[in-house]
Amino acid sequence: MLQQILLELQSRFQTGLIAGSHILLSDERLPILLKKVETLAQKSPVFQKLYTLCLAIFNDQDHLENNIMEAMSFLDALIMTQAQWKYEEDTYDITILIEKPYTNIKYSQLKPLIQALSQPGSGRYEIILSTWNKYPDLFQDYRVLPYVIAGLGDSYSEIANLCVDILKSCGKKVVPLLKENFNPSGKKEMLRRISLIVELAGKDENQFYLDMYPLSQTDIQK
């Protein structure tokens, strides 16, 4: 049920952007979805944040497109990690299995860091390192975390190694994201992933190791 709500909301946003942002405001299904999000918001600060961003679309139409993009980026990050939430339809009870921090920084302010983590170009390492030294909490924002994990496969080894250090500092809570889409026959990125899982989770992930071992290439098996 939770996944359905989030995916339908994402679909409404995407359709609205394609058809025109003002068409989104007249979408009769959107208020119904927002009522559901409002109910979730009463139980979780993360959904409260999503609800606040969605309301801004209607309440601040001078910045309509920016508000839509802000809500969509937050929603996309939430969908990416929503497997770690348990939702019980009858009671609307939400249990946070793993804390998912977020910051109040707008996506537009995070964009240079995300670009440095995800796009080719010079000077990326300095941007990432400087941001980590000054604002380490930003890397635990789950709009950023998926890009840090993807950075484990960066062609520039210094960035990949820096991403390893950043993820180590995040602790065990990043293990589910490291396991997501893990490819046991992969190369350096997956080797870095499994090394982090072993270091952060140890024997707690024994079943995962057993499942992956028969499919793994030699370095990952070791």
Secondary structure, 3 states (H helix, E strand, C coil): CHHHHHHHHHHHHHHHHHHCHHHHHCCCHHHHHHHHHHHHHCCCHHHHHHHHHHHHHHHCHHHHHHHHHHHHHHHHHHHHHHHHEEEECCCCEEEECCCCCCCCCCHHHHHHHHHHHHCCCCCHHHHHHHHHHHCHHHHHCCCCHHHHHHHHHCCCHHHHHHHHHHHHHHCHHHHHHHHCCCCCCCCHHHHHHHHHHHHHHHHHHHHHHHHHHHHCCHHHHC
